[in-house]
């Protein structure tokens, strides 16, 4: 049993080994009676649907009582980048404060460890193989609704700010009335009929401050933007736009999504010197040799990463220091946004979510970037500050998935548990009970993750690789993997065209010894394969692995 963040109070033991929020018996009974919307707003306006209910239930809250949603996420931020996840060296005072006031999911996982696929799951509640967003730069179909469309409440003012990466990057869509864009690198992926000469809001911001585009295409590169002084970088720009939105809509219910690009590559910025590389500890699995029984695709990626980012300890420590600087840069803007929320008197009625679209290897197994099934790429921070619980933050050890995000948010916004989704609402878990089952296997605390062909395009070092032939590279570039993490500490990654992996996370949390071909764990492998296949059947995944 763990200790709640920022608390030294006794806690109640629950079957799932998670922490539940410390409420008095009277408070808990009242919350259970009043339902989820009351949990957020403190009013008795809607009742939590029973575990057997699958019909969506709309709220009848008065307009001024409806809870707000502030959803903040980053790009490529691994979990261990704040104190709540064990990192006390990185400078993230605002995220640390938020975590102390929040429900913190210690073991939160993505649906697929690359941008577009997992973003589609976070926004729609659907697995990538169901939305069709199985690799980067596939536009999210316009007829698949995102959360504002799913909530379908005209009282809410809605906005999306920052990186989107789900198609038509700079154009308002999917139920968001206001749209603030920062990226100009996805123009070739726009749908037919979109104006490819139109520039992002951040482009115009830089022009207004006297900058000239550095590329021959008339746009600003990510590297150019990252080299600006703090006041002109993307996080500060989004901070200003977000705070303006909050001020303008302080008297109306709102849904505001803010997506920072950082700490995504190019892995440098104005706070490069914020952390001393000599004080950074390398990942415990930095020296993992990645033997030949590990996936070929992973070994090719590692070779590419070593050629691009360096392979010795000094190189990686410097890289991590700059990466941490980008996280600190985001932290500064998060702090300013949350302060504005407080100053406007909105904090007591605003759900705040903080997470990332996927992690980053950042030196683990001597790899960088994502697109692999190792923990550092699939595990992300996930904080939820629920107004009624401010100051009573708790850590949950349960394994949870981003597939649960939409059902949980709809539940918190007073919609009730919606059985249309493959995920589950985590609100009953937060309140100390059992989750409402989305699929039978999620209810047992298993987490499933998928990988689909060419999701990130296999990167090969300049000059080519000696690890495989071109035919072998094409084969593993187009592999499918389906993975399961079980509550008893086993992790199985099942591939249709590359090496499979089995890890005993209890003994080997760094995932350095692949046991799949050891011949000693056939029963465990068979059990986990059956679980993967049953999960695939339940979510309409027809890939044969």
C-alpha positions in Angstrom: 0.0 0.0 0.0 1.3 3.4 -0.9 0.9 6.7 0.9 -1.3 9.5 -0.6 0.6 12.4 -2.1 0.8 15.3 0.4 -1.0 13.4 3.1 -0.1 11.6 6.2 -3.5 10.2 7.0 -4.6 6.6 7.3 -6.3 5.1 4.3 -8.7 2.3 3.6 -7.5 -0.8 2.0 -9.1 -1.8 -1.3 -9.0 -5.1 -3.1 -7.2 -3.6 -6.1 -4.3 -2.4 -4.0 -5.0 1.1 -5.2 -5.4 4.2 -3.0 -8.8 5.7 -2.5 -9.5 9.3 -1.6 -9.9 9.9 2.1 -13.5 11.0 2.7 -15.5 10.9 5.9 -18.3 8.4 6.0 -20.8 11.2 5.8 -18.9 12.8 2.8 -18.6 9.5 1.0 -22.2 8.5 1.4 -23.3 12.0 0.2 -21.0 11.7 -2.8 -22.2 8.3 -3.7 -25.8 9.5 -3.5 -25.3 12.7 -5.4 -23.4 11.1 -8.2 -20.4 12.2 -10.3 -21.5 15.7 -11.2 -21.9 16.4 -7.5 -18.4 15.0 -7.0 -17.2 17.8 -9.2 -19.5 20.7 -8.4 -20.8 19.9 -4.9 -24.4 20.0 -6.1 -27.0 17.3 -6.1 -28.0 17.4 -9.8 -27.4 13.9 -11.3 -27.0 10.4 -10.1 -24.2 8.0 -11.0 -25.5 5.2 -13.2 -25.3 1.8 -11.8 -22.6 -0.6 -12.9 -25.0 -2.5 -15.1 -26.2 0.5 -17.0 -25.0 1.1 -20.5 -27.2 3.9 -21.6 -25.7 7.4 -21.7 -27.4 9.7 -19.2 -27.4 13.5 -19.9 -27.1 15.9 -17.0 -29.7 18.4 -16.0 -27.4 20.8 -14.2 -28.1 24.5 -14.4 -25.8 26.2 -16.8 -23.7 27.9 -14.1 -23.3 24.6 -12.2 -21.9 22.6 -15.0 -18.2 21.6 -14.4 -15.5 23.0 -16.7 -12.8 20.9 -18.2 -9.2 22.1 -18.6 -7.3 19.3 -20.5 -3.5 19.9 -20.7 -1.2 17.5 -22.5 2.2 17.3 -23.9 4.0 15.5 -26.7 6.5 12.7 -25.9 6.7 13.2 -22.1 7.6 10.0 -20.3 6.1 9.4 -16.9 9.2 9.9 -14.7 9.5 13.6 -15.3 8.0 14.9 -12.1 8.2 14.2 -8.4 5.0 12.2 -8.3 6.6 9.6 -10.5 9.9 9.5 -8.5 11.9 12.2 -10.2 12.9 14.8 -7.6 15.7 16.4 -9.6 13.7 17.8 -12.5 12.4 21.3 -11.9 8.6 21.0 -12.1 7.2 22.9 -9.1 3.8 23.6 -10.7 3.3 20.0 -11.9 4.4 18.8 -8.4 1.8 21.1 -6.8 -0.9 19.9 -9.2 0.0 16.3 -8.5 -0.4 16.9 -4.7 -4.0 18.1 -5.4 -4.8 15.4 -7.9 -5.6 11.7 -8.5 -2.3 10.4 -9.9 -2.4 7.2 -11.9 1.1 5.7 -11.3 0.7 3.1 -14.1 -1.0 4.8 -17.0 -0.5 3.5 -20.5 -1.2 4.6 -24.1 -3.1 2.7 -26.7 -0.3 2.9 -29.2 3.2 4.5 -28.6 3.1 7.1 -31.4 1.4 10.4 -31.9 -1.7 10.2 -34.2 -3.0 6.8 -33.1 -3.0 7.5 -29.4 -4.3 11.0 -29.9 -7.2 9.6 -31.7 -8.0 7.3 -28.7 -7.7 10.1 -26.2 -10.0 12.3 -28.2 -12.6 9.7 -29.3 -12.5 6.8 -26.8 -11.9 4.4 -29.7 -8.9 2.1 -30.4 -6.7 3.2 -33.3 -7.7 0.1 -35.3 -11.4 1.2 -35.0 -10.9 4.9 -35.8 -8.6 4.1 -38.7 -5.8 6.2 -37.3 -3.3 3.4 -37.1 -0.3 5.5 -38.0 0.9 9.1 -38.1 -0.7 11.6 -40.4 -4.0 9.8 -41.0 -6.8 12.3 -40.6 -9.4 11.5 -38.0 -12.6 10.8 -39.9 -15.0 13.8 -39.6 -17.9 11.5 -38.7 -16.1 10.1 -35.6 -17.0 12.4 -32.7 -14.5 13.9 -30.2 -15.4 14.7 -26.6 -17.2 18.0 -27.2 -19.4 16.4 -29.8 -20.0 13.4 -27.6 -21.0 15.6 -24.7 -23.3 17.5 -27.1 -24.1 20.4 -24.8 -24.6 23.8 -26.4 -24.0 25.6 -23.1 -20.2 24.9 -23.3 -17.7 27.1 -24.9 -15.0 25.0 -26.5 -11.5 25.5 -27.7 -8.5 23.5 -28.9 -5.0 25.0 -28.7 -1.7 23.6 -29.8 -0.6 20.5 -31.7 -3.5 18.4 -33.1 -1.9 15.9 -35.5 -5.2 14.4 -36.4 -5.6 16.0 -39.8 -6.3 19.5 -41.2 -4.0 20.8 -38.5 -4.8 24.5 -38.4 -8.6 24.3 -39.1 -11.3 24.3 -36.4 -13.1 20.9 -36.3 -14.7 18.2 -34.2 -16.9 20.4 -32.0 -14.2 23.0 -31.0 -15.5 26.5 -31.6 -12.1 28.2 -31.1 -8.9 26.9 -32.6 -5.3 28.1 -32.0 -2.7 26.4 -34.1 1.1 26.2 -33.8 2.2 23.7 -36.5 2.8 24.4 -40.2 4.6 21.1 -41.0 1.5 19.0 -41.9 0.2 20.9 -44.9 0.7 18.1 -47.3 -1.6 15.9 -45.3 -4.6 18.3 -45.5 -7.8 17.0 -47.0 -8.7 18.1 -50.5 -10.2 21.5 -50.6 -8.2 22.9 -47.6 -6.1 26.1 -48.2 -2.5 24.9 -48.1 -1.2 28.5 -48.2 -2.9 29.4 -44.9 -0.5 29.6 -41.9 -0.8 28.8 -38.3 -1.7 31.3 -35.5 1.8 30.9 -34.1 3.3 31.8 -37.5 1.5 35.1 -37.5 2.6 35.7 -33.9 6.2 35.4 -34.9 5.7 37.6 -37.9 4.1 40.2 -35.7 7.3 40.1 -33.5 9.5 40.8 -36.5 10.7 37.3 -37.3 11.1 36.0 -40.9 10.5 32.4 -41.9 13.7 30.4 -42.0 12.6 27.8 -44.5 12.3 28.1 -48.3 8.7 27.1 -48.0 7.8 30.3 -46.2 7.2 28.8 -42.8 9.0 28.6 -39.5 10.7 25.3 -38.7 10.4 23.7 -35.3 14.1 24.3 -34.7 13.8 28.0 -35.4 10.8 28.3 -33.0 12.7 26.3 -30.3 15.6 28.8 -30.5 13.5 31.9 -29.7 13.7 33.5 -26.3 11.2 32.1 -23.7 8.5 34.8 -24.4 8.3 33.9 -28.1 8.4 30.1 -27.9 5.3 27.9 -28.4 4.5 27.2 -24.7 4.4 30.9 -23.8 2.2 31.6 -26.9 -0.3 28.9 -25.8 -0.2 30.1 -22.3 -1.3 33.6 -23.4 -4.0 32.3 -25.6 -5.3 29.9 -22.9 -5.4 32.6 -20.2 -7.3 34.9 -22.6 -9.9 32.2 -23.3 -10.4 31.6 -19.5 -10.9 35.4 -18.9 -13.4 35.7 -21.8 -15.4 32.7 -20.8 -15.1 32.8 -17.0 -18.9 33.1 -16.6 -19.7 30.2 -19.0 -19.1 26.4 -18.8 -16.0 25.6 -21.0 -14.0 22.8 -22.4 -10.4 23.8 -23.1 -7.7 21.5 -24.6 -4.1 22.7 -24.6 -1.5 20.6 -26.3 2.1 21.6 -25.9 4.6 20.3 -28.5 7.3 20.1 -25.9 9.2 18.1 -24.8 9.1 16.6 -28.3 12.2 16.8 -30.5 14.2 18.9 -31.6 15.1 18.4 -27.9 16.5 21.9 -27.3 15.1 25.2 -26.1 15.7 28.4 -24.1 16.1 26.4 -20.8 18.9 24.1 -22.1 21.1 25.1 -19.1 18.3 24.6 -16.5 19.7 21.2 -15.4 23.3 20.1 -14.9 24.0 17.0 -17.0 26.5 15.8 -14.4 23.7 15.6 -11.8 21.5 13.4 -14.0 21.2 9.7 -13.4 21.2 7.5 -16.5 18.3 5.1 -16.8 19.0 1.9 -15.0 18.6 -0.1 -18.2 20.9 2.2 -20.2 23.5 -0.5 -20.8 21.1 -3.2 -21.8 22.8 -4.9 -24.8 19.5 -5.6 -26.6 20.4 -9.2 -27.6 19.4 -10.8 -30.9 16.3 -12.3 -29.3 14.8 -8.8 -29.1 12.8 -7.4 -32.1 14.9 -6.6 -35.1 12.9 -3.4 -35.6 14.0 -2.2 -32.1 17.7 -3.0 -32.8 17.6 -1.0 -36.0 15.9 1.9 -34.3 18.6 1.8 -31.6 21.3 1.9 -34.1 19.7 4.9 -35.8 19.3 6.7 -32.4 22.9 6.2 -31.5 24.0 7.6 -34.8 21.7 10.6 -34.4 21.9 11.4 -30.6 25.2 9.8 -29.6 25.9 6.6 -27.7 28.2 7.5 -24.8 27.0 8.6 -21.3 28.0 12.2 -21.8 25.9 12.5 -24.9 22.8 11.0 -23.3 23.2 13.0 -20.1 23.3 16.2 -22.1 20.3 15.1 -24.1 18.3 14.3 -21.0 19.2 17.7 -19.5 17.8 19.5 -22.5 14.7 17.3 -22.5 14.2 18.1 -18.8 14.5 21.8 -19.7 11.6 21.5 -22.2 9.5 19.9 -19.4 10.4 22.8 -17.1 9.4 25.2 -19.9 6.0 23.6 -20.1 5.8 23.6 -16.3 6.1 27.4 -16.2 3.2 27.8 -18.6 1.1 25.3 -16.8 1.7 27.2 -13.6 0.6 30.5 -15.2 -2.6 28.9 -16.6 -3.5 27.3 -13.3 -2.9 30.6 -11.5 -5.2 32.4 -13.9 -7.8 29.7 -13.2 -7.4 30.4 -9.5 -7.4 34.2 -9.9 -10.7 34.0 -11.8 -12.3 31.9 -9.1 -12.8 29.0 -11.5 -10.7 26.3 -9.8 -13.5 25.0 -7.6 -15.6 24.1 -10.6 -12.9 22.9 -13.1 -11.7 19.4 -13.7 -8.0 19.6 -14.7 -6.3 16.8 -16.6 -2.6 16.5 -17.3 -1.1 13.7 -19.5 1.0 13.1 -22.6 0.3 11.4 -26.0 3.2 8.9 -25.4 6.5 8.7 -23.7 10.1 8.7 -24.9 13.0 6.2 -24.4 15.4 9.0 -23.6 18.4 6.7 -23.1 16.6 3.6 -21.9 18.1 0.6 -23.7 20.3 3.3 -25.3 17.3 4.4 -27.4 15.6 7.7 -28.0 12.1 8.6 -29.3 9.2 6.2 -29.2 7.5 3.6 -31.4 8.5 0.6 -29.3 6.7 -1.4 -26.6 9.2 -0.7 -23.8 7.8 0.9 -20.7 9.4 4.3 -21.2 7.6 4.8 -24.5 4.1 3.4 -23.5 3.9 4.8 -19.9 2.8 8.4 -19.4 1.9 10.8 -16.6 -1.9 11.1 -15.9 -3.1 13.5 -13.3 -6.7 14.5 -12.6 -7.6 17.3 -10.2 -11.2 16.9 -9.3 -12.5 20.1 -7.6 -14.3 18.3 -4.7 -11.0 16.6 -3.9 -8.5 19.5 -4.0 -5.7 19.0 -1.4 -6.5 15.3 -1.1 -4.4 13.9 -3.9 -3.9 10.1 -4.0 -1.8 7.7 -5.9 -3.4 4.7 -7.6 -1.3 1.8 -8.5 -3.9 0.2 -10.8 -2.9 -0.1 -14.4 -5.1 2.2 -16.5 -5.2 3.0 -20.2 -5.9 6.1 -22.2 -8.8 4.1 -23.7 -10.5 5.0 -20.4 -10.1 8.7 -20.8 -13.3 9.6 -22.7 -15.6 7.4 -20.6 -14.1 8.9 -17.4 -14.4 12.5 -18.6 -18.0 12.0 -19.8 -18.8 10.5 -16.4 -17.2 13.5 -14.5 -19.0 15.9 -16.8 -22.3 14.4 -15.6 -23.0 12.2 -18.6 -22.8 8.9 -16.7 -21.1 5.8 -17.8 -21.5 5.3 -21.6 -21.4 1.6 -22.6 -20.7 2.4 -26.2 -17.0 2.7 -25.5 -14.4 -0.1 -25.2 -12.9 1.6 -22.2 -14.3 2.1 -18.7 -15.0 5.1 -16.4 -12.5 5.3 -13.7 -14.7 7.4 -11.5 -16.0 4.4 -9.4 -12.3 3.4 -8.8 -11.5 7.0 -7.7 -14.4 6.9 -5.3 -13.1 3.7 -3.8 -15.2 1.1 -5.5 -14.9 -1.1 -8.6 -14.7 0.1 -12.1 -17.7 -0.2 -14.4 -16.7 -2.8 -16.9 -16.1 -1.8 -20.5 -14.7 -5.1 -21.6 -14.4 -8.1 -19.3 -10.6 -8.1 -19.5 -10.1 -4.4 -18.7 -12.0 -5.0 -15.5 -9.3 -7.3 -14.3 -6.8 -4.5 -14.5 -5.1 -5.9 -17.6 -3.9 -3.2 -20.1 -3.7 -3.9 -23.8 -1.6 -1.9 -26.3 -1.3 -2.2 -30.1 1.2 -1.4 -32.8 0.3 -1.2 -36.4 2.4 -1.3 -39.6 4.6 1.6 -40.6 3.2 3.7 -37.7 6.4 5.7 -37.4 8.2 4.6 -40.6 11.3 2.6 -39.7 14.3 4.9 -39.3 17.6 3.6 -40.5 20.9 5.3 -39.9 22.5 7.2 -42.7 24.4 4.8 -45.0 22.2 1.9 -44.2 22.3 -0.9 -41.6 24.2 -4.2 -41.5 21.6 -5.7 -39.1 19.2 -6.8 -41.8 18.5 -6.9 -45.6 16.1 -4.5 -47.2 13.6 -7.4 -47.5 13.9 -8.0 -43.7 13.5 -4.3 -43.0 10.3 -4.2 -45.1 9.0 -7.2 -43.2 9.5 -5.8 -39.7 8.5 -2.3 -40.7 5.0 -3.7 -41.5 4.6 -5.9 -38.4 1.7 -5.9 -36.0 2.2 -6.2 -32.3 -0.4 -6.7 -29.6 0.7 -6.5 -26.0 -0.8 -7.2 -22.6 0.3 -6.2 -19.1 -1.2 -8.3 -16.4 -1.7 -7.4 -12.7 0.5 -10.2 -11.6 3.5 -8.5 -13.3 3.9 -10.2 -16.7 4.1 -8.4 -20.0 3.7 -10.2 -23.3 4.3 -8.5 -26.7 3.1 -10.7 -29.5 4.3 -9.9 -33.0 3.2 -11.3 -36.4 6.5 -10.6 -38.1 9.3 -10.0 -35.6 10.5 -11.4 -32.3 8.0 -11.7 -29.5 8.8 -10.6 -25.9 7.9 -11.8 -22.5 9.1 -9.9 -19.4 8.7 -10.7 -15.7 8.3 -7.1 -14.4 8.4 -8.2 -10.8 12.0 -9.3 -11.2 13.0 -7.3 -14.2 11.2 -3.9 -14.2 13.8 -2.5 -16.7 12.7 -5.2 -19.3 16.3 -6.4 -20.0 15.7 -10.1 -20.2 13.3 -11.5 -22.9 12.0 -14.8 -21.6 9.7 -15.6 -24.5 12.0 -18.3 -26.0 13.4 -19.5 -22.6 11.1 -22.6 -22.6 10.3 -22.0 -18.9 7.1 -20.0 -19.1 4.9 -21.8 -21.6 1.8 -21.7 -19.4 2.1 -18.0 -18.8 2.6 -17.3 -22.5 -0.5 -19.4 -23.3 -2.6 -17.6 -20.7 -1.6 -14.2 -22.0 -2.0 -15.1 -25.6 -5.6 -16.3 -24.8 -6.2 -12.9 -23.1 -4.9 -11.0 -26.1 -7.1 -13.0 -28.5 -10.2 -12.6 -26.3 -9.5 -8.8 -26.0 -9.2 -8.6 -29.8 -12.5 -10.4 -30.3 -14.2 -8.0 -27.8 -12.9 -4.8 -29.6 -13.2 -6.0 -33.2 -9.5 -6.3 -33.8 -9.0 -8.8 -36.6 -5.2 -8.8 -36.8 -3.7 -12.3 -36.5 -0.9 -12.4 -34.0 
